Amino acid sequence: MAWQKTVRRAVSANGVGIHGGKQVALRLRPAPPGTGVVFVRTDLGIAIPARAENARDLAYATTLRLRGAEARTVEHLMAAVGGVGITNLFVDLSAAEVPILDGSALPFVEMIRRAGFVDQGASLPEMQVRRVVRVGDKERWIELRPAPELFVDYLVSYDSPAVGRQRFVGAITPQRFASAIAPARTFGFLEEVASLRRRGLGLGGSLDNCIVVDRERILSGDLRFRDEFVRHKVLDLIGDLALLEYPLRAQVVAHRAGHSLHVAVVNELLASPEAWELLEPDRLAPLTVRPYVGDSEPEAVAAS
């Protein structure tokens, strides 16, 4: 059984977007039961619910888009929110991209801890996988299998000797997420930097917010974990699975996957009602996820 939670008070942070390179102000605010996670573009007056149906541009990050507005690179924050069990939250953004901070989910976990938790006295269904769901091909794939809890088996393999082949296997609890997954930082390869920047990506990346790999060398200092690379892929996975809006009970087996496959398997699961069921405990309050009614129309914002 899952219980709806929000933060006790608002907390803020400022930083640069790793892809757009622009400074952005971030604020996390309490939200009532049934809201879910909603990104609010305060510069546009448009709110974007964090749902799989709104996910776009999944090559190097997960972007949410609605009515022409975007919330980019949401996966690390979504991982922190889902990993520690926050279910209702307003995320105010002054620009299009969530700040990268140190490249991991740990700063977001620490923000949530500073804000405090509020148990909202309302239950939340858990999504139990009953049949195998798979997306991908022979080289890169992800599979959801029935299991009594969220359990991840993730394999990555890169040509770079500094990374090589790494595998993470284990159950994901809030405690394990905070200590073993959240600190793992995003990474990139030096040989790809020029190409990314020509495409307008990675403009805010630096050795302070990204592990930079040059074949057999790590250019950004000591790793936090020997297998930090695969742990960060698990972090990304947890952030993308949070787009389901329900806690997931499944074994997730991923082989050389990424954001596109993470979101693809979420969409495939949602499109296959025979493959899952919602475990509905007795409620203390009704659950109302749709529609989100706090959205401001652009015309009203412009008129003001």
C-alpha positions as CSV (number, residue, x, y, z in Angstrom):
1,M,0.0,0.0,0.0
2,A,1.3,3.5,-0.9
3,W,0.3,6.7,0.8
4,Q,0.2,10.1,-0.8
5,K,2.8,12.5,0.4
6,T,3.9,16.0,-0.3
7,V,6.5,18.4,1.0
8,R,5.8,20.4,4.2
9,R,7.1,23.7,2.9
10,A,8.5,25.3,-0.2
11,V,12.2,25.1,-1.0
12,S,14.2,26.7,-3.8
13,A,17.4,26.3,-5.8
14,N,19.1,28.0,-8.7
15,G,21.4,26.5,-11.3
16,V,22.2,26.0,-15.0
17,G,20.5,23.7,-17.4
18,I,23.0,21.2,-18.7
19,H,21.7,21.3,-22.3
20,G,20.3,24.8,-22.8
21,G,23.1,26.4,-20.6
22,K,20.7,29.0,-19.2
23,Q,20.3,29.9,-15.5
24,V,17.0,28.8,-14.0
25,A,15.2,29.2,-10.7
26,L,13.5,26.0,-9.3
27,R,11.0,25.9,-6.4
28,L,9.3,22.8,-5.0
29,R,5.9,23.5,-3.4
30,P,3.3,21.4,-1.5
31,A,0.4,20.1,-3.6
32,P,-3.0,18.7,-2.5
33,P,-3.9,15.0,-2.6
34,G,-4.5,13.7,-6.1
35,T,-2.4,16.4,-7.9
36,G,0.6,14.2,-8.9
37,V,3.8,16.0,-9.9
38,V,3.1,19.2,-12.0
39,F,5.8,21.4,-13.5
40,V,4.7,25.0,-13.6
41,R,6.4,27.3,-16.1
42,T,6.1,30.5,-14.1
43,D,7.4,32.5,-17.0
44,L,4.6,31.3,-19.3
45,G,1.8,30.6,-16.8
46,I,1.5,27.0,-18.1
47,A,1.4,23.8,-16.0
48,I,2.6,20.5,-17.4
49,P,1.6,17.3,-15.5
50,A,4.5,14.8,-15.3
51,R,2.8,12.0,-17.3
52,A,4.1,9.7,-20.0
53,E,1.7,11.1,-22.5
54,N,3.5,14.5,-22.2
55,A,7.1,13.0,-22.7
56,R,9.1,14.1,-25.7
57,D,12.7,14.4,-27.0
58,L,14.1,11.4,-25.3
59,A,17.6,11.1,-26.9
60,Y,19.7,12.7,-24.2
61,A,17.1,13.6,-21.5
62,T,13.4,13.4,-20.8
63,T,11.4,16.5,-21.8
64,L,7.7,17.1,-20.9
65,R,5.8,19.2,-23.4
66,L,2.2,20.6,-23.3
67,R,0.6,23.4,-25.3
68,G,3.9,24.6,-26.6
69,A,5.6,24.8,-23.2
70,E,8.4,22.5,-22.1
71,A,10.0,21.2,-19.0
72,R,13.3,19.7,-20.0
73,T,15.7,17.3,-18.3
74,V,13.2,16.3,-15.7
75,E,14.5,12.8,-15.0
76,H,16.8,13.5,-12.0
77,L,14.2,15.5,-10.1
78,M,11.6,12.9,-11.0
79,A,13.9,10.2,-9.7
80,A,14.3,12.0,-6.4
81,V,10.5,12.5,-6.1
82,G,9.7,8.9,-7.0
83,G,12.6,7.4,-5.2
84,V,11.7,8.9,-1.8
85,G,8.0,8.5,-2.2
86,I,6.7,12.1,-2.8
87,T,3.4,11.8,-4.9
88,N,2.1,15.3,-5.0
89,L,4.3,18.3,-5.8
90,F,4.3,21.6,-7.7
91,V,7.6,22.2,-9.4
92,D,8.0,25.9,-10.4
93,L,10.5,26.6,-13.2
94,S,11.5,30.1,-14.4
95,A,12.7,28.7,-17.7
96,A,12.5,25.6,-19.8
97,E,15.0,23.2,-18.1
98,V,15.5,21.8,-14.7
99,P,18.9,22.8,-13.3
100,I,21.5,20.1,-13.4
101,L,23.1,21.1,-10.0
102,D,25.8,18.4,-9.5
103,G,24.5,16.0,-12.1
104,S,22.9,13.6,-9.8
105,A,19.6,13.3,-7.9
106,L,21.2,13.9,-4.5
107,P,20.7,17.7,-4.3
108,F,16.9,17.1,-5.0
109,V,16.7,14.5,-2.3
110,E,18.4,16.9,0.1
111,M,15.9,19.7,-0.9
112,I,13.0,17.4,-0.2
113,R,14.5,16.5,3.1
114,R,14.9,20.1,4.0
115,A,11.3,20.8,3.1
116,G,10.0,17.8,5.2
117,F,7.4,15.2,4.4
118,V,3.7,15.4,5.0
119,D,1.5,12.2,5.0
120,Q,-1.7,13.4,3.4
121,G,-3.9,10.7,4.8
122,A,-4.9,9.4,1.3
123,S,-3.9,6.1,-0.2
124,L,-2.6,5.5,-3.7
125,P,-3.0,2.4,-5.8
126,E,0.1,0.5,-6.7
127,M,0.6,-0.9,-10.2
128,Q,1.2,-4.6,-10.1
129,V,2.7,-6.1,-13.3
130,R,0.9,-9.5,-14.1
131,R,2.4,-10.3,-17.5
132,V,5.7,-9.6,-19.2
133,V,6.0,-6.4,-21.1
134,R,9.0,-5.9,-23.4
135,V,10.2,-3.2,-25.8
136,G,13.4,-2.8,-27.9
137,D,15.4,-5.1,-30.2
138,K,18.1,-7.7,-29.8
139,E,20.8,-5.2,-28.9
140,R,18.9,-2.8,-26.6
141,W,15.8,-3.7,-24.7
142,I,13.8,-3.4,-21.5
143,E,11.4,-5.8,-19.9
144,L,8.9,-5.6,-17.1
145,R,8.2,-8.9,-15.2
146,P,5.8,-9.7,-12.4
147,A,7.4,-9.2,-8.9
148,P,6.2,-8.3,-5.4
149,E,8.3,-5.1,-5.3
150,L,10.3,-2.8,-7.6
151,F,13.5,-4.8,-8.5
152,V,16.0,-3.6,-11.1
153,D,18.5,-5.6,-13.1
154,Y,20.3,-3.1,-15.4
155,L,23.2,-3.8,-17.7
156,V,25.3,-1.2,-19.6
157,S,28.2,-1.7,-22.0
158,Y,30.4,0.9,-23.6
159,D,33.5,0.8,-25.8
160,S,35.4,3.1,-23.4
161,P,37.7,1.1,-21.1
162,A,36.9,3.5,-18.3
163,V,33.3,2.4,-18.3
164,G,33.2,-1.0,-20.0
165,R,30.5,-3.4,-18.9
166,Q,28.6,-2.7,-15.6
167,R,25.6,-4.3,-14.0
168,F,23.3,-3.3,-11.1
169,V,21.0,-5.8,-9.5
170,G,18.8,-5.1,-6.5
171,A,15.5,-4.0,-4.9
172,I,14.8,-0.3,-4.9
173,T,13.6,1.1,-1.5
174,P,13.6,4.7,-0.5
175,Q,16.6,4.1,1.8
176,R,18.6,2.3,-0.9
177,F,17.7,4.9,-3.5
178,A,18.9,7.8,-1.4
179,S,22.2,6.2,-0.5
180,A,23.1,4.0,-3.4
181,I,21.4,5.5,-6.5
182,A,20.7,9.2,-5.9
183,P,24.4,10.3,-5.7
184,A,25.3,8.8,-9.1
185,R,26.1,11.5,-11.6
186,T,25.3,11.9,-15.3
187,F,28.1,11.2,-17.7
188,G,29.3,11.9,-21.2
189,F,32.1,11.1,-23.5
190,L,34.6,13.8,-24.6
191,E,34.5,12.7,-28.2
192,E,30.8,13.6,-28.4
193,V,31.0,17.0,-26.8
194,A,31.6,19.0,-30.0
195,S,28.8,17.2,-31.9
196,L,26.4,17.8,-29.0
197,R,27.1,21.5,-28.8
198,R,26.7,21.9,-32.6
199,R,23.2,20.6,-32.0
200,G,22.5,23.0,-29.1
201,L,23.0,20.4,-26.4
202,G,25.4,20.1,-23.5
203,L,25.9,23.9,-23.4
204,G,25.8,24.0,-19.6
205,G,27.8,20.9,-19.1
206,S,31.1,21.0,-17.1
207,L,33.4,18.9,-15.1
208,D,31.5,20.1,-12.0
209,N,28.1,18.6,-13.1
210,C,29.0,15.7,-15.4
211,I,31.4,12.8,-15.4
212,V,33.5,13.3,-18.5
213,V,35.1,10.2,-20.0
214,D,38.0,10.2,-22.4
215,R,38.4,6.6,-23.4
216,E,40.4,5.1,-20.4
217,R,40.5,8.3,-18.4
218,I,38.0,10.0,-16.1
219,L,38.6,13.8,-16.5
220,S,36.3,15.0,-13.7
221,G,37.9,13.5,-10.6
222,D,37.2,10.5,-8.5
223,L,34.0,8.4,-9.0
224,R,31.5,8.2,-6.2
225,F,31.0,4.5,-6.9
226,R,33.1,2.1,-8.9
227,D,30.0,1.4,-11.0
228,E,28.7,4.9,-11.0
229,F,27.7,4.7,-14.6
230,V,25.2,2.0,-14.4
231,R,23.9,3.4,-11.1
232,H,23.1,6.6,-12.9
233,K,21.2,4.7,-15.6
234,V,19.1,3.2,-12.8
235,L,18.5,6.7,-11.5
236,D,17.3,7.7,-15.0
237,L,15.1,4.7,-15.1
238,I,13.4,5.5,-11.8
239,G,12.8,9.0,-12.9
240,D,11.2,7.8,-16.2
241,L,9.1,5.2,-14.4
242,A,7.7,7.9,-12.2
243,L,5.8,9.1,-15.3
244,L,3.4,6.1,-14.6
245,E,2.0,8.2,-11.7
246,Y,1.6,5.0,-9.6
247,P,4.3,3.1,-7.6
248,L,5.3,0.1,-9.6
249,R,5.6,-3.5,-8.5
250,A,7.7,-5.3,-11.1
251,Q,11.1,-6.6,-11.9
252,V,12.7,-4.3,-14.5
253,V,15.4,-5.9,-16.6
254,A,17.2,-3.4,-18.9
255,H,19.9,-4.2,-21.4
256,R,21.8,-1.1,-22.8
257,A,18.6,0.9,-22.5
258,G,18.1,4.7,-22.1
259,H,15.4,7.3,-21.9
260,S,13.6,6.4,-25.1
261,L,13.2,2.7,-24.1
262,H,12.3,3.7,-20.5
263,V,9.4,5.8,-21.7
264,A,8.5,3.3,-24.4
265,V,8.0,0.6,-21.8
266,V,6.0,2.9,-19.7
267,N,3.7,3.6,-22.6
268,E,3.5,0.0,-23.6
269,L,2.5,-1.0,-20.1
270,L,-0.2,1.7,-20.0
271,A,-1.5,0.5,-23.4
272,S,-1.7,-3.1,-22.2
273,P,-4.3,-3.2,-19.4
274,E,-4.3,-7.0,-19.4
275,A,-0.6,-6.9,-18.2
276,W,-1.3,-5.1,-15.0
277,E,-3.7,-4.3,-12.2
278,L,-4.1,-1.5,-9.7
279,L,-4.0,-2.7,-6.1
280,E,-6.7,-0.6,-4.6
281,P,-6.5,-0.3,-0.8
282,D,-9.3,1.2,1.2
283,R,-9.1,5.0,0.9
284,L,-9.2,7.7,3.5
285,A,-9.8,10.2,0.7
286,P,-10.7,9.9,-3.0
287,L,-7.9,9.9,-5.6
288,T,-8.4,12.4,-8.4
289,V,-5.5,12.6,-10.8
290,R,-7.2,14.0,-13.8
291,P,-7.7,16.7,-14.9
292,Y,-5.3,19.2,-13.4
293,V,-7.3,22.4,-13.1
294,G,-4.7,24.8,-11.9
295,D,-3.5,25.5,-15.4
296,S,-3.4,29.1,-16.6
297,E,-4.5,29.9,-20.1
298,P,-1.8,31.8,-22.1
299,E,-4.3,34.4,-23.1
300,A,-5.0,35.2,-19.5
301,V,-1.4,35.5,-18.7
302,A,-0.7,37.8,-21.7
303,A,-3.6,40.0,-20.7
304,S,-2.3,40.5,-17.2
